[in-house]
Amino acid sequence: MELKAMVLSTVLTIIFWFPFMIRQIKRGGYKHKGDIIVEEAEKAGRIVEATLKWKRYAPGEYGHPDPLKRSETWLFAYRYTLNGRKFTYRSSSTEMPPDTLTLYYPEGKPGKAIPRGNFVIGAKPIALVLLPVFIWAAVYHITILLYS
């Protein structure tokens, strides 16, 4: 009986989840927070040019078990000014940083500026990925209760 309940729960979850997933994809529900910040900042004009303050090359450690420590990295900081206040954006990359960088900042948070393509994960994509699991579990338990 449990196998039938599992299969039935899976089929019902797919039937209920698929239209919702398609709707979320069309509306951009699976975008990560970094892309959303950049899109909203572009629409509102919250864009700033930052200049390279410093850069430092960190060579990788050959043979290190941690792949992050094996790879060579550039550490850098950019300086930008908004409304007379100075801010710093720090990050790292495997590529040498350019002399200037365009940054986008969220509303009311000029110190949280990020460049295009910066991956920032929010709670919404995580919830959207976990939701079908919760739906399946609920349908499974309801199915077990109905057939018991």
PyMOL commands that set and color helices and strands:
alter all, ss='L'
color gray80, all
select helices_A, chain A and resi 2-27+33-44+67-70+110-112+123-147
alter helices_A, ss='H'
color red, helices_A
select strands_A, chain A and resi 47-58+73-82+85-93+100-104+114-115
alter strands_A, ss='S'
color yellow, strands_A
deselect
rebuild
show_as cartoon
